[in-house]
C-alpha cells in the first residue's frame, strides 16, 4: 500500500480502520455504497464477481476499488462468510450534511463464520455454533454458542481427541482460542479446516456475569468468559438473549464418533453429503425450524437415562393414540415462526415490524396448542404444559402498536398504528390535512387557469412545486406564480402559500418518522425484557414438535415402542428392518430379520455373499438403538433392548491420503479405537475386518480381534466376514454364534434370500456376484476353472497336514480350534523356479529391510518405481 502521507484524509481514515481488522474484508460506507480498496478490492471483486475499478485514476499509484450497494450488502457479506472469511462493516456514524470535516466512521460489527445470525430458509433447521477452547493442565474447557438462538453450553474434556470429536459433532465453523492452547492442539484443529480466531484478553461484562452464574468448574468459567469477550468485541451490540450457560457431560449421552455417524448415515448421506437418505431425513416431520434443530441435537446425543427415554416414549405413545388432536397440533405448529431466532433478533436490535407481526402470530397459537395438549394429557405432558406461556402482554403490545402489514424498513415510518401515540397522531393528521389541501389547491388552480394538466408535485431538492407544460404557459396570468425551475417540456413554479404548506407537511413528516422510530425502539425494548420467557416457550414448542414428528413417522412406518431392559443386556429385535432402506425400496420389497442376542451371547459372526444384506443387517440394529435412545419408536415387530453407552462401526473402505494412511491403516485404527474404548454395554459393528491385507494376515487379525472382544470387551458385536474358516470359532468361543444370509442357486444364477439363518454360509458366491455385475462370460468360466483347482489343491493340503496337526495339538494339549489353512499363500498358477542374479541382491535386500507399513501411498509408489528402474538397468 502507498505511504499514508500520500493519501487523502478519507483514505487515511480507511487505512486506520483497516489496520485494526487486517484479517477481514472491510466494507467501508461511502454514501449509498460499501467500498473495498487495495487487496480487499482485488480479492473481493474475484469472489463476488464485481467490476474492479480504481480511485485516483490520474495518479501514479492508482488504488484498486470495488463496491456494493448498501441495501444489497447482506447478500455479498453472506457469500464471503460462507467461504470462510470475516467481514468488518464500517458505517457512517453521522449525517454527512451535518458533519464538519471528515464524516466519522466506525466498525459496527465484525461478521465471522461462527457469528452469522441470519440463515437462509434452507438452513433454518441448522444450528451455527461458535466454539471456544481453553487448555489447562492437560484438560480442555470447551464452550459453544449459537448466537442466533442464545443457546450456550460448556464441558470439560480430558483429551484433544475428545475435543476434536466434539468439534466435528457440532460442525463448528469457527473456534476462539487464547494463548493457553498449545501449538500441537492448534495444528490438530487446523487439520479440520475450522477457522481459528484469537482472543487473549478477557473483559468483564454483564452478559458474562449472567451466563456463568450456574457454572461451578473454573476451567469452564474461563472459556465462557473468553467466548463472551470475543462476542462483545466483534458484535458491538446487546447480547441480552444469551441464555445461562449449561454444563454438559458427553459421557451422559450415547457416544458415536464422527466416523460411526457417517457410516450409519445419521445426519448426512455418505455418498451425496445431503440430508436425503439419512435417519434425520426419515424422522423429520417437524413443523417448525426450532423442532428441526432440536431433532438434530437429539440425534447427535441419544440419551443414557432410561427414565428420560421412557418419558419421551410415553409422550409419543400418547400422541399416537390421539390422531385428531395430533393433527390439530400440527396445524397450529405450522403457524409458529422461529421464536428462538426472533428473540435473538430482538436482542440484537435488528428486528423489524414484520418480525414482530410473526412473533405475534406465533404467540397467538400457544393458547390453542395448550388447549389441545390439555385435552389428551394424562399427566404425560405436565412438564411441557408448564412451559407453554403465551406471553400475552407481548401479544397485546404488538397488536396495539404495529400495523398488520408493516414495511421492511423501521426508519421510514408507516409502521405504528393510529391511536398508539397522541403525538404521532397529531403529526399524521397534519400530513393528511396538508396533502388534502394540496389536492384541493391543484383542482382550484386548474379551474382558474383553464390548464387541465397542471399538477402539484414534489422532489427532495425543490420541495413542492406547480408544474405547467410549455404548451400552456401562455394561459398563465402574469405574476401569478414565482418561477422555480425550467425543464425541457415544462416550467415549475412556487407560491408563498405553497411554501408555507410545504413547511408544515415536511416538518410533520420528518417529526413523525423520527418519532415512529423512537416508539418502535421502545416497543422492541419492552419485548427484549421478555426474552427469557420467549426462549422457555420456544424450548417447550420445539420438544413438542419433535415428539409429534416421532408419532407421525412411527404411525406411517408401523414402528413399535421398544422395551428397555433394566440391568440386563438382552437384545431381542423381532422382524426388524433398516428404516431408511425400506422407505426407499418400499415395504413390500424389504425382508425383515431378527436380531437375538441373549445376556450370555456377545458376538454374531455373519457370513454370506456380497450384496446379500450383511451390512444393512448390521446398520439396522445400530439405527434401532439410536432411535430407541432418542425416545422414538423403532422399526420392528417387537423390540427388547438394553441402554447402550457407545456405538462403534468399522464399515466400508476409505483411504486417508492427507494423513498418509492406507485403507488398511484406517481400518486398523478404527478397530483399535473400538477395542480400546468399548465396554460391555457398547455395540460394535465390524464389517469385513482384515480384507485390506494379505489373506492370512487378515484372517489372523480378524480371529484375534474376535477373540479379544469375546475374552476382554464383552460388548455386543456384529462381525461380518468372508473368511469362512473363522466360523470354526463357534466351537471354542461360547459367547459367539454363527449366522448367515441365505442364498440359493437356480439354473446357475444366484438368488439372494436376504434372510438371516443360523449357522455359517456354505460358500462365498463371489463369482456369482461377479456375474450379476455383468462380467464377461469367458472371464467367469476361467474364474470357475481356477476356483476348482484351488479348492482341490486346498483340500489335498488340508488332508496331508491334518494328521501332523492333530499330533501337535495333542502333545501341546491345545484346545483351540484354529482355521484349517495352509501356511503358504495359494497361487493361481503353477510356481516356477526363480533364479536371482547377483546384481539383484541389493534390490532384494532393500525390499526385505523396508518397513512398508510406515510408508505413505506416495512414498510406496516412488520406492517401487526406483526398484523397477534398478532391475531394468541390470537386465
Buried (B, 14 or more C-beta within 10 A) or exposed (E): EBEEEEBEEBBBBBBEBBEEBEEBBBBBBBEEBBBBBBEBBBBBBEEBEBEEBBBBEEEEEEBBBBBBEBEEBEEBBBBBBEEEBBBBBBBBEEEEEEEEEEBEBEBBBBBBBBBBBBBEEEEBBBBBBBBBBBBBEEEBBBBBBBBBBBBBBBBBBEEBEBBBBBBBBBBBBBBBBBEBBEEEBBEBBEEEEBBBBEBEEBEEBEBBEBBBEEBEBEBBBBBBBBBBBBBBEBBEBBBBBBBEBEBBEBEEBBBBBBBBBBBBBBBBBBEEEEBEBBBBBBBBBBBBBBBBBBBBBBBBBBBBEBEEBBBBBBBBBBBBEBEEBBEBBBEBBEBBBBBBBBBBBBBBEBBBBBBBBBBBBBBBBBBBBBEBBEEBBEEBBEEBBEBBBBBEBBBEBBEEBBBEEBBEEBEEBBBBBEEBBEEBBBBBEBBEBBBEBBEEBBEEBBEEBEBEEBBBEEEEEEBBBBBBBEEBEEEBEEEEBEEBBEEEEBBBBBBEEBBEBBEBBBBBBEBBBEBBBEBBEEBBEBBBEBBBBBBBBBBBBBBBBBBBBBBBBBBEBEBBBBBBBEEEBBBBBBBBBBBBBBBEEEEEEBBBBBBBBEEEBBBBBBBBBBBBBBBBBBBBBBBBBBBBBBBBBBBBEBBBBBBBBBBBBBBBEBBEEEEBBBBBBBBBBBBEBBBEBBEEBBBBBBBBBBBBBEEBEBBBBBBEBBBEBBEEBBBBBBBBBBBBBBBBBBEEBEBBBBBBBBBEEEEEEBEBBBBBBEEBBEBBBEBBBBBBEEEEEEEBEEBEEEBEBEEEEBEEBEEEBEEEEEEEBEEEEEEEEBBBBBEEEBEEEEEEEEEEEEEBEEBEEEEEEBEEEEBBBEEBEEBEEEBEEBBEEEE
